[in-house]
Amino acid sequence: MRSLLVVLLIFWLLPQDAGAQAKSRGCFTKAEQTAEQIVRQGLRLREGARGCDGAPWNMGTQSLWEDLDARLGAQFAAQTNIRRRAFIREFGDDANYQMDLWNGRIVMHFRHFPLSAVYCAEIKDMLEQAQKRGWGVIRSGAAKARDAVKMDYRPCE
C-alpha cells in the first residue's frame, strides 16, 4: 500500500506536458494573434519574393527574402512556435491537421495572389526596409492583417 502511494505521489509530482496541461480557451490571446499576423506577413513576403523575382517583374526579390530569412529566421521561428502552441491548446490531437489546413489556405492565397508591378514594388520595398530597419518593419507590416486574423480566430477578451 505504501509503495502504491509513493508511485502515485511520483506521478503527481512529475512535470506534465505543457500542451496536455493547457485547457482550450476558445480564443487567441493578443500575443497569439500578433504571432499569427507575423506568420502571415512572413508567408506574404516569402511568396511575394518568389513570384516577383522572375519574368515579367524581375524585381530581384528572392535573394532579398533569403537574406532577410537568414537574418530574422529565429524571430520568425519564435512567432511560429507561439502560434503552434496556441493550435495545440485549442485543437489538441487535431492541432497538426488544423495547422496544415490554415497554412495551406494562407500559402495558397499568397502564392496565387495576382501579381502586378505595384504589388511587386511593394514587396521589394518591404524586404529592403526590413533589411535596413529590422524586425520592427515586419511587425508594423504584420499589424495590417489584424482584422483578418480577428475574423479567423476569436480574440480573448
N, CA and C of each residue as an Amber inpcrd file, in Angstrom:
protein
   471
   0.8240000  -1.1920000   0.0000000   0.0000000   0.0000000   0.0000000
   0.8700000   1.2600000   0.0000000   1.9330000   1.1820000   0.7960000
   2.8290000   2.3250000   0.8850000   3.5400000   2.5790000  -0.4430000
   3.9620000   1.5140000  -1.1320000   4.6240000   1.6790000  -2.4310000
   3.6550000   2.2460000  -3.4690000   2.3940000   1.8610000  -3.4060000
   1.3940000   2.4150000  -4.3180000   1.2460000   3.9120000  -4.0830000
   1.2430000   4.3200000  -2.8400000   1.1490000   5.7300000  -2.5000000
   2.3700000   6.4970000  -3.0250000   3.5550000   5.9140000  -2.8820000
   4.7860000   6.5400000  -3.3730000   4.7360000   6.6890000  -4.8910000
   4.2960000   5.6420000  -5.5850000   4.1970000   5.6960000  -7.0470000
   3.2070000   6.7740000  -7.4730000   2.0630000   6.8460000  -6.8410000
   1.0740000   7.8730000  -7.1660000   1.6160000   9.2720000  -6.8950000
   2.3500000   9.4140000  -5.7990000   2.9490000  10.7000000  -5.4750000
   3.9850000  11.0990000  -6.5240000   4.7760000  10.1560000  -6.9770000
   5.7740000  10.4320000  -8.0130000   5.0920000  10.8980000  -9.2950000
   4.0560000  10.1770000  -9.7170000   3.3360000  10.5770000 -10.9360000
   2.7010000  11.9570000 -10.7810000   2.2190000  12.2450000  -9.6020000
   1.5960000  13.5290000  -9.3530000   2.6200000  14.6650000  -9.4160000
   3.8550000  14.4030000  -8.9700000   4.9040000  15.4130000  -8.9490000
   5.6430000  15.5690000 -10.2670000   5.5250000  14.5820000 -11.1390000
   6.2060000  14.6770000 -12.4290000   5.6540000  15.8390000 -13.2300000
   6.5350000  16.5730000 -13.9400000   6.0250000  17.6680000 -14.7720000
   5.1720000  17.1090000 -15.9110000   4.0960000  17.7870000 -16.1710000
   3.1900000  17.3840000 -17.2380000   3.6120000  18.0660000 -18.5390000
   3.2210000  17.4760000 -19.6440000   3.4360000  18.0890000 -20.9490000
   2.6390000  19.3890000 -20.9950000   3.2750000  20.4740000 -21.3900000
   2.6220000  21.7860000 -21.4100000   1.3800000  21.7780000 -22.2840000
   1.4350000  21.0910000 -23.4000000   0.2790000  21.0190000 -24.2880000
  -0.8720000  20.2700000 -23.6570000  -0.5540000  19.2280000 -22.8680000
  -1.6060000  18.4410000 -22.2330000  -2.2250000  19.2130000 -21.0780000
  -1.4650000  20.0800000 -20.4140000  -1.9700000  20.8450000 -19.2890000
  -2.9060000  21.9480000 -19.7340000  -2.5960000  22.5790000 -20.8220000
  -3.3430000  23.7580000 -21.2390000  -4.7510000  23.3740000 -21.6640000
  -5.6970000  24.1040000 -21.1110000  -7.0990000  23.8720000 -21.4260000
  -7.5040000  24.8330000 -22.5430000  -8.2970000  24.3550000 -23.4630000
  -8.7630000  25.1900000 -24.5620000  -9.4860000  26.4100000 -24.0090000
  -9.1680000  27.5680000 -24.5690000  -9.7930000  28.8130000 -24.1350000
 -10.8610000  29.2720000 -25.1210000 -10.8560000  28.6960000 -26.3200000
 -11.8240000  29.1110000 -27.3310000 -11.5070000  30.4610000 -27.9380000
 -10.2670000  30.9060000 -27.7420000  -9.8610000  32.2140000 -28.2700000
  -8.3350000  32.2680000 -28.3510000  -7.8380000  33.2720000 -29.0370000
  -6.3980000  33.5000000 -29.1320000  -6.0580000  34.7740000 -28.3730000
  -4.9830000  34.7160000 -27.5780000  -4.5320000  35.8860000 -26.8230000
  -3.9670000  36.9280000 -27.7830000  -3.7270000  38.1140000 -27.2610000
  -3.1450000  39.1820000 -28.0800000  -1.7870000  38.7440000 -28.6460000
  -0.9620000  38.1080000 -27.8180000   0.3570000  37.6410000 -28.2790000
   0.2080000  36.5940000 -29.3780000  -0.7830000  35.7050000 -29.2360000
  -1.0070000  34.6720000 -30.2550000  -1.5400000  35.2780000 -31.5450000
  -2.3740000  36.2930000 -31.4380000  -2.8600000  36.9700000 -32.6360000
  -1.7240000  37.7050000 -33.3360000  -0.8670000  38.3490000 -32.5490000
   0.2980000  39.0260000 -33.1320000   1.1960000  38.0190000 -33.8350000
   1.4070000  36.8680000 -33.2080000   2.2260000  35.8220000 -33.8290000
   1.6040000  35.3840000 -35.1560000   0.2900000  35.2100000 -35.1800000
  -0.3900000  34.8200000 -36.4260000  -0.2150000  35.8920000 -37.4980000
  -0.3090000  37.1510000 -37.1120000  -0.1120000  38.2420000 -38.0640000
   1.3000000  38.2040000 -38.6420000   2.2810000  37.9610000 -37.7860000
   3.6720000  37.9270000 -38.2410000   3.9210000  36.7180000 -39.1370000
   3.3480000  35.5710000 -38.7840000   3.4860000  34.3830000 -39.6390000
   2.9120000  34.6830000 -41.0240000   1.7480000  35.2950000 -41.0580000
   1.1360000  35.6370000 -42.3540000   1.9800000  36.6380000 -43.1280000
   2.5560000  37.6150000 -42.4230000   3.4160000  38.5870000 -43.1060000
   4.6440000  37.8880000 -43.6880000   5.2170000  36.9600000 -42.9400000
   6.3630000  36.2010000 -43.4500000   5.9950000  35.3970000 -44.6850000
   4.8210000  34.7580000 -44.6530000   4.3710000  33.9970000 -45.8280000
   4.1230000  34.9170000 -47.0170000   3.5390000  36.0690000 -46.7480000
   3.2940000  37.0390000 -47.8340000   4.6120000  37.4800000 -48.4700000
   5.5900000  37.8090000 -47.6350000   6.8800000  38.2490000 -48.1630000
   7.5870000  37.1260000 -48.9130000   7.5600000  35.9200000 -48.3430000
   8.2210000  34.7880000 -48.9870000   7.6010000  34.4820000 -50.3420000
   6.2840000  34.3570000 -50.3720000   5.6110000  34.0180000 -51.6310000
   5.6760000  35.1800000 -52.6230000   5.5780000  36.4010000 -52.1200000
   5.7220000  37.5630000 -52.9990000   7.1190000  37.6410000 -53.5970000
   8.1230000  37.3470000 -52.7790000   9.5060000  37.3650000 -53.2680000
   9.7030000  36.3290000 -54.3680000   9.1260000  35.1490000 -54.1860000
   9.2410000  34.1050000 -55.2140000   8.5610000  34.5230000 -56.5110000
   7.3430000  35.0250000 -56.3870000   6.5790000  35.3780000 -57.5760000
   7.1180000  36.5760000 -58.3260000   7.6610000  37.5390000 -57.5950000
   8.1160000  38.7940000 -58.2140000   9.5590000  38.7400000 -58.6750000
  10.2590000  37.6610000 -58.3750000  11.6800000  37.5690000 -58.7000000
  11.9300000  37.4210000 -60.2020000  11.1480000  36.5890000 -60.8340000
  11.3990000  36.2900000 -62.2500000  10.5490000  37.1190000 -63.1870000
  10.5780000  36.7020000 -64.4560000   9.8260000  37.4040000 -65.5050000
   8.3370000  37.3040000 -65.2060000   7.5800000  38.2830000 -65.4890000
   7.9330000  39.5250000 -66.1740000   8.3510000  40.6530000 -65.2480000
   8.3310000  40.4190000 -63.9320000   8.5660000  41.5140000 -62.9930000
  10.0490000  41.7510000 -62.7410000  10.8410000  40.6980000 -62.6410000
  12.3000000  40.7910000 -62.4840000  12.7230000  41.7860000 -61.4040000
  12.1570000  41.6360000 -60.2250000  12.4420000  42.5700000 -59.1290000
  13.6510000  42.1760000 -58.2870000  14.1940000  40.9860000 -58.4930000
  15.3390000  40.5560000 -57.6950000  14.9870000  40.3670000 -56.2310000
  13.7950000  39.8790000 -55.9710000  13.2920000  39.7880000 -54.5990000
  13.6520000  38.4880000 -53.8810000  13.9120000  37.4180000 -54.6170000
  14.1960000  36.1400000 -53.9580000  15.4460000  36.2270000 -53.0870000
  16.4920000  36.8530000 -53.5970000  17.7190000  36.9760000 -52.7980000
  17.4970000  37.9020000 -51.5970000  16.6480000  38.9090000 -51.7510000
  16.3230000  39.7790000 -50.6120000  15.6150000  38.9740000 -49.5160000
  14.6740000  38.1180000 -49.9370000  13.9800000  37.2810000 -48.9690000
  14.9510000  36.3230000 -48.2790000  15.8100000  35.6830000 -49.0530000
  16.7510000  34.7250000 -48.4720000  17.6640000  35.3960000 -47.4520000
  18.1410000  36.6070000 -47.7590000  18.9670000  37.3570000 -46.8120000
  18.1780000  37.7040000 -45.5470000  16.9420000  38.1460000 -45.7420000
  16.1020000  38.5080000 -44.6020000  15.7870000  37.2870000 -43.7460000
  15.4760000  36.1860000 -44.3850000  15.1810000  34.9540000 -43.6610000
  16.4000000  34.4880000 -42.8630000  17.5840000  34.6550000 -43.4380000
  18.8100000  34.2820000 -42.7210000  19.0060000  35.1700000 -41.4890000
  18.6840000  36.4460000 -41.6210000  18.8770000  37.3900000 -40.5190000
  17.7910000  37.2890000 -39.4470000  16.5520000  37.1100000 -39.8740000
  15.4300000  37.1700000 -38.9400000  14.7180000  35.8310000 -38.7520000
  15.3080000  34.7700000 -39.2720000  14.6790000  33.4580000 -39.1980000
  14.3540000  33.0130000 -37.7860000  15.2230000  33.3170000 -36.8270000
  14.9790000  32.9200000 -35.4330000  13.7440000  33.6250000 -34.8760000
  13.5610000  34.8900000 -35.2370000  12.3920000  35.6230000 -34.7600000
  11.1070000  35.0980000 -35.4020000  11.1760000  34.7760000 -36.7070000
  10.0230000  34.1580000 -37.3640000   9.7050000  32.8120000 -36.7090000
  10.7400000  32.0350000 -36.3900000  10.5370000  30.7220000 -35.7710000
   9.8950000  30.8610000 -34.3910000  10.2950000  31.8680000 -33.6330000
   9.7050000  32.0870000 -32.3080000   8.2130000  32.3860000 -32.4250000
   7.8380000  33.1880000 -33.4040000   6.4190000  33.5030000 -33.6130000
   5.6540000  32.2730000 -34.0880000   6.2870000  31.4790000 -34.9280000
   5.6650000  30.2400000 -35.4000000   5.4250000  29.2900000 -34.2280000
   6.3440000  29.2550000 -33.2720000   6.1840000  28.3970000 -32.0940000
   5.0480000  28.8780000 -31.1900000   4.8980000  30.1930000 -31.0360000
   3.7770000  30.7330000 -30.2600000   2.4650000  30.2990000 -30.9150000
   2.4080000  30.4200000 -32.2230000   1.2240000  30.0270000 -32.9780000
   0.9630000  28.5230000 -32.8330000   2.0180000  27.7290000 -32.9320000
   1.8810000  26.2700000 -32.8180000   1.3260000  25.8810000 -31.4480000
   1.8460000  26.5050000 -30.3840000   1.3530000  26.2060000 -29.0290000
  -0.1270000  26.5750000 -28.8820000  -0.5440000  27.6700000 -29.5060000
  -1.9580000  28.0560000 -29.4580000  -2.8190000  27.0110000 -30.1610000
  -2.3510000  26.5230000 -31.3040000  -3.0950000  25.4890000 -32.0280000
  -3.1800000  24.2060000 -31.2030000  -2.0950000  23.8520000 -30.5290000
  -2.1010000  22.6470000 -29.6960000  -3.1070000  22.8190000 -28.5550000
  -3.1170000  23.9770000 -27.9320000  -4.0570000  24.2190000 -26.8370000
  -5.5060000  24.1670000 -27.3480000  -5.7540000  24.7970000 -28.4840000
  -7.1300000  24.9080000 -28.9700000  -7.6370000  23.6500000 -29.6600000
  -6.7610000  22.9250000 -30.3390000  -7.2190000  21.8000000 -31.1510000
  -6.7250000  20.4400000 -30.6650000  -5.8810000  20.4180000 -29.6440000
  -5.4200000  19.1570000 -29.0650000  -4.7980000  18.2190000 -30.0840000
  -5.3200000  16.9940000 -30.1370000  -4.7700000  15.9750000 -31.0360000
  -4.9310000  16.3380000 -32.5010000  -5.8380000  17.2490000 -32.8010000
  -6.1200000  17.6470000 -34.1820000  -5.2910000  18.8740000 -34.5990000
  -4.3810000  19.3260000 -33.7430000  -3.6550000  20.5760000 -33.9760000
  -2.8570000  20.5680000 -35.2770000  -2.1130000  19.5010000 -35.5350000
  -1.2950000  19.4670000 -36.7570000  -2.1580000  19.5230000 -38.0050000
  -3.2590000  18.8000000 -37.9930000  -4.1730000  18.8130000 -39.1430000
  -4.7510000  20.2130000 -39.3350000  -5.1970000  20.8390000 -38.2540000
  -5.7620000  22.1860000 -38.3500000  -4.7130000  23.1890000 -38.8380000
  -3.4750000  23.0570000 -38.3370000  -2.4120000  23.9580000 -38.7780000
  -2.1170000  23.7580000 -40.2550000  -2.0920000  22.5130000 -40.6960000
  -1.8730000  22.2380000 -42.1210000  -2.9580000  22.8680000 -42.9760000
  -4.2080000  22.7880000 -42.5190000  -5.3070000  23.4060000 -43.2680000
  -5.1300000  24.9160000 -43.3790000  -4.8530000  25.5650000 -42.2540000
  -4.6900000  27.0200000 -42.2700000  -3.4530000  27.4360000 -43.0550000
  -2.3620000  26.7140000 -42.8710000  -1.1470000  27.0520000 -43.6260000
  -1.3900000  26.9270000 -45.1200000  -2.0520000  25.8470000 -45.5130000
  -2.3410000  25.6470000 -46.9230000  -3.1970000  26.7500000 -47.4870000
  -4.2000000  27.1680000 -46.7300000  -5.0810000  28.2490000 -47.1910000
  -4.3040000  29.5560000 -47.3560000  -3.4740000  29.8820000 -46.3720000
  -2.7250000  31.1420000 -46.4110000  -1.6800000  31.1150000 -47.5210000
  -0.9350000  30.0160000 -47.6150000   0.0870000  29.9080000 -48.6630000
  -0.5780000  29.9520000 -50.0340000  -1.6740000  29.2280000 -50.1930000
  -2.3820000  29.2210000 -51.4740000  -2.8160000  30.6390000 -51.8550000
  -3.3040000  31.3760000 -50.8740000  -3.7300000  32.7530000 -51.1490000
  -2.5680000  33.6010000 -51.6620000  -1.4590000  33.5870000 -50.9390000
  -0.3340000  34.4330000 -51.3320000   0.4050000  33.8990000 -52.5550000
   0.4350000  32.5880000 -52.7380000   1.1270000  32.0150000 -53.8800000
   0.3970000  32.3360000 -55.1830000  -0.9180000  32.4480000 -55.1130000
  -1.7060000  32.7140000 -56.3100000  -2.2950000  34.1190000 -56.3230000
  -1.7370000  34.9930000 -55.5010000  -2.1750000  36.3840000 -55.4760000
  -1.8300000  37.0200000 -56.8210000  -2.7560000  37.7760000 -57.4010000
  -2.4590000  38.3840000 -58.7080000  -1.3060000  39.3870000 -58.5960000
  -0.2250000  39.0940000 -59.2660000   0.9560000  39.9570000 -59.2130000
   0.7860000  41.1310000 -60.1720000   1.4230000  42.2210000 -59.7890000
   1.4390000  43.4210000 -60.6350000   2.7270000  44.1720000 -60.3380000
   3.0120000  45.1440000 -61.1560000   4.2020000  45.9570000 -60.9180000
   4.1020000  46.6630000 -59.5670000   2.9150000  47.1310000 -59.2210000
   2.7170000  47.8390000 -57.9560000   2.9100000  46.8850000 -56.7720000
   2.2850000  45.7130000 -56.8290000   2.4180000  44.7330000 -55.7450000
   3.8770000  44.3050000 -55.5860000   4.5380000  43.9930000 -56.6800000
   5.9350000  43.5460000 -56.6220000   6.8500000  44.6470000 -56.0990000
   6.5840000  45.8900000 -56.4700000   7.3840000  47.0020000 -55.9540000
   7.1720000  47.1450000 -54.4450000   5.9370000  46.8990000 -53.9850000
   5.6420000  46.9580000 -52.5490000   6.3810000  45.8500000 -51.7950000
   6.3670000  44.6390000 -52.3430000   7.0920000  43.5180000 -51.7170000
   8.5810000  43.8450000 -51.6450000   9.1280000  44.3240000 -52.7420000
  10.5590000  44.6560000 -52.7710000  10.8750000  45.7510000 -51.7540000
  10.0240000  46.7690000 -51.6850000  10.2500000  47.8540000 -50.7330000
  10.2030000  47.3400000 -49.2920000   9.2210000  46.4760000 -48.9720000
   9.1390000  45.9210000 -47.6160000  10.3830000  45.1050000 -47.2760000
  10.8400000  44.2960000 -48.2340000  12.0370000  43.4940000 -47.9900000
  13.2590000  44.3890000 -47.7750000  13.3990000  45.4310000 -48.5860000
  14.5340000  46.3530000 -48.4350000  14.4590000  47.1260000 -47.1220000
  13.2490000  47.5720000 -46.7530000  13.0910000  48.2900000 -45.4920000
  13.4060000  47.3800000 -44.3040000  12.9710000  46.1240000 -44.3770000
  13.2670000  45.1780000 -43.3000000  14.7640000  44.9010000 -43.2210000
  15.4300000  44.8810000 -44.3680000  16.8980000  44.7120000 -44.3730000
  17.5650000  45.8710000 -43.6340000  17.0670000  47.0800000 -43.8730000
  17.6800000  48.2750000 -43.2790000  17.2860000  48.4790000 -41.8200000
  15.9890000  48.3250000 -41.5300000  15.4870000  48.7240000 -40.2210000
  15.1340000  47.5630000 -39.3050000  15.0920000  46.3430000 -39.8360000
  14.9370000  45.1750000 -38.9820000  13.5080000  44.7390000 -38.6840000
  13.3870000  44.0630000 -37.5380000  12.1710000  43.3630000 -37.1440000
  10.9610000  44.2890000 -37.0150000  11.1650000  45.5290000 -36.6370000
  10.0620000  46.4710000 -36.4750000   9.2560000  46.6450000 -37.7490000
   9.9190000  46.5850000 -38.8870000   9.2280000  46.7050000 -40.1720000
   8.3030000  45.5060000 -40.3880000   8.7730000  44.3440000 -39.9940000
   7.9490000  43.1270000 -40.1140000   6.7240000  43.2550000 -39.2190000
   6.9300000  43.6760000 -37.9780000   5.8150000  43.8120000 -37.0320000
   4.7910000  44.8480000 -37.4930000   5.2660000  45.9740000 -37.9860000
   4.3110000  47.0100000 -38.4130000   3.5570000  46.5720000 -39.6640000
   4.2300000  45.8850000 -40.5750000   3.5370000  45.3510000 -41.7560000
   2.5480000  44.2690000 -41.3750000   2.9040000  43.4660000 -40.3890000
   2.0320000  42.3810000 -39.9400000   0.7660000  42.9190000 -39.2860000
   0.8740000  44.0600000 -38.6250000  -0.2870000  44.6350000 -37.9340000
  -1.4170000  44.9600000 -38.9010000  -1.1090000  45.1080000 -40.1660000
  -2.1480000  45.4060000 -41.1650000  -3.0780000  44.2190000 -41.3800000
  -2.6670000  43.0270000 -40.9540000  -3.5090000  41.8260000 -41.0910000
  -4.3590000  41.5930000 -39.8570000  -4.3780000  42.5570000 -38.9460000
  -5.0880000  42.3930000 -37.6690000  -6.5420000  41.9930000 -37.8580000
  -7.2860000  42.6810000 -38.7230000  -8.7090000  42.3800000 -38.8920000
  -8.9340000  40.9810000 -39.4470000  -8.1150000  40.5730000 -40.4090000
  -8.2630000  39.2290000 -40.9810000  -8.0150000  38.1610000 -39.9260000
  -7.0440000  38.3880000 -39.0730000  -6.7430000  37.4190000 -38.0160000
  -7.8850000  37.3770000 -37.0080000  -8.4370000  38.5250000 -36.6510000
  -9.5610000  38.5550000 -35.7120000 -10.7780000  37.8390000 -36.2870000
 -10.9560000  37.9060000 -37.5940000 -12.0740000  37.1820000 -38.2200000
 -11.8550000  35.6780000 -38.1760000 -10.5980000  35.2470000 -38.2890000
 -10.2750000  33.8230000 -38.2990000 -10.2020000  33.2250000 -36.9020000
  -9.7080000  33.9840000 -35.9250000  -9.5200000  33.4900000 -34.5610000
 -10.1360000  34.4770000 -33.5900000 -11.0910000  34.0280000 -32.8120000
 -11.7450000  34.9100000 -31.8550000 -10.7310000  35.4030000 -30.8300000
 -10.6590000  36.7250000 -30.6340000  -9.7450000  37.2620000 -29.6210000
 -10.2520000  36.9860000 -28.2090000  -9.3360000  36.7350000 -27.2930000
  -9.7000000  36.6090000 -25.8850000 -10.0230000  38.0020000 -25.3760000
 -11.0740000  38.1320000 -24.6340000 -11.4760000  39.4610000 -24.1170000
 -10.8500000  39.7140000 -22.7790000
